[in-house]
Amino acid sequence: MLKNPENFEIMRPEDVGLAASSLPLGKHSGRAALKAKMKDLGYELADNQLADIFVRFKELADRKKEVFDEDLIALMGSGAEAHDKLKVKFLRVICGTEAPQSADLTLTIDDRDHQVTATGDGPVDATFNAVKALFPHTAKLNLYQVHAVTGGTDAQATVTVRMEENGKIVTGSSSDTDTVVASAKAYVNALNNLVVRREKTKPEAI
């Protein structure tokens, strides 16, 4: 399709009032299709960036029938950095009408895995309690916000959190088709940003 649209289109998009062809992305799409789509969205990706986003794109495509432009934009802002102190490795929650809700969490801290089970008032609260149990902190959660990137029950949820510790305000965000997973990653993203802020404000050695 990218090399020669005439092989697949019986008429030009311009002939029916469209500006150009729209190539939908799904689980069978390859790197070339993803790279072309990202270029259309304004992202010029180097080979290493394309390799990273392609892995996360395939994971998302396995869970969605079609990956929309909004999904790709959300993916660009939800990847974990290699130098992050904290990373979510495993998360499983138990929720429903019977309390208490619980979260089994494995968090990688400085390249070492730590596991805990915590309870809370709902799966998100239990997850945040689990993170705090493994990485104690005094930061106050000032904002927790969720919105769907696209429509449908398989839509990605983008979660944004804002935290404050000793006058330092940080935010974190992440996207996933699982709202609780997105919440955990957003919370951890904010903590990673807090760690960076702490390091920047340390007094210089005498």
N, C-alpha and C positions, 0 to 999 in steps of 0.2 A: 504494500500500500504506500509506504514512504518512497520507494524507488520509482514506482509507476502507477499512479492512481487509476489510470485508464484500464488497467487489468481488472479492476473491481467495481468501477463506477460506470453506469450506463449513460450518464450525462454529467455535465459539469455542475458544481454547486452554484456557480454564478447564473446558470440558466434557470434556476428555480428560486432565485432571490437570496441565496446564501453567500456569505463572504468567502467561505472556504470549507473544506471537509473537516469533520470532527472525528478524530480517531479515538474511540472509547478504549479505556484501559481496563484489563481484567487479569485473572490469574495466569492466562497464557501469554500475556504481553512480555516482550523482551526488553533488553537494555536500550536498543535503538529507539523503540517506541517511547520508552520513558524519557530518554534524553531529548527526543524531539518535543515531547509534551512540556517538559520542564523549560526548554528554550522558548516555547510559545508563551509560557507564563512569566518569562523574564529572568530565568535562572540559567546562567552559564556554568555548568558543573565540570570541574576537573575530574580526571579518571577516578581518583580516590573518593571524591565526594559522590560521584555517580555510583560507585560500588557500595558505599554506605547506605545511600538512599534507596538503592535497588533492593537490598536485603530487607529493609523495613517495608518497602512497597510490596514485596512478595508476601510478607507476613500478613499485611493488611488485605491484600487481594485474596488470600486464602479464606478470609472471613467475610468478604463482601462480594456481591455479584458484580458490581461495577465501582471503580475508583474514580471519583470526581475531582475536578480541579481543586476544589476547596480541601479535599482530603490530602492532596499532594502539598498544598501550601502549609497545612497543619503539620505534615510529616517533616517539612523543612525546619520547623521550630521545635520539634519534640525529641530530637536525638540526644542521647547521653554523651557527654564529652569524655574522651579517654582519660583526662586528668581529674575527673570528678572524684571527690573523696568517698561519696556514698552512691551506691547503685542498687536498684531493686532487682534481685535475682529471681525470687520466687514469692508468689502471693496466692493464698487460697483463703476465701472467707466463707463463713457459715452465717446465713441470715434467714429471716422469715418471721413468722408470727410468734415463735417461741424465743424468749430472751434467756440469756444474753447472747448477742451476736459476737462472733469471734473472728480473729484473723491470724493465720499462720504466715509468718513473714521471714524470709531469708534476705538479709541486707549485706551487701559487700561493702566493707569499710576498710579503706586502705589495702585493698586486694585480699582481705580475709573475710570469709563468710561467717555471719552470726545469725542465729535463728531464735525466734521467740513466738509464743502464742499469747495474744492479748484479747481482752473483751472490751466492749464499748456499747454506746447507745446507737446501734446501727453499724453496718459494715465499714463505712468510711471512718467513723469515730474509732472503731476497733483497730483499723489499719493505722491511723495516726498515732494511737496509743502504742502500737507495736513498734513503730518507727522511733517514738520517743523513748521507749524502753531500751532499745538498742543504741540509740544516740541521744543521751539526755541533754536537754537544753532548756533555757528559760524563755525562749521566744514565744510571743503571744500571737495566736492566729487572729488576724484582723479581718480577713476576707477569704471566703470560699465561694467560688462561682463556677457554674457549669453551663455550657451551651452546646447544642448539637451543631456539628459542622455542616451536615447535610440532612436531608429528610430520610425517613425510613427507620425501621427498628434495628437495622444493622449500621446505623450512622455512627461516625466517630463522635465522641464527646471530648471537647476541649475544656480542661479544668484549669482554673487560675487561682492561686492562693497568694495572700500577702501576709507577711509576718513582721513582727517588730521585736527587737531585743536591744535594750539599753540605748534607745534612740536610733538604732540602725533599722531601716525599713528595707526589706527585700521581697521580691516576688518570684514566683515559679509557675511554670505552666507545662502541660503535657496533653497529648491527645491519644485516645485509644478507643476501640469499639466497646471496651469494658470500662464503664465509668469509674469503678473502684480502682482498677489498675491505673487509669489516668490520674486519679486523685492521689494515689501513692507516689507516682512518679513526679507529679507537680509539687507535692509536699517535699520530697527529697531534693528536687531541683532548687526549691527555695532555700533549703538547708545548705546545699552546696554553695549557693550564692552568699549565704550568711557566713560560711567558713571563709570565703574569699574576702568579705568585708572585714571580718575579724583580723585576718592577716594584714590587711592594708592599714589598719588602725592601731596595730601593736606599737608601743613605744620603741624607738631605736635603741640598740644596745650602746651603752656608754663605753 
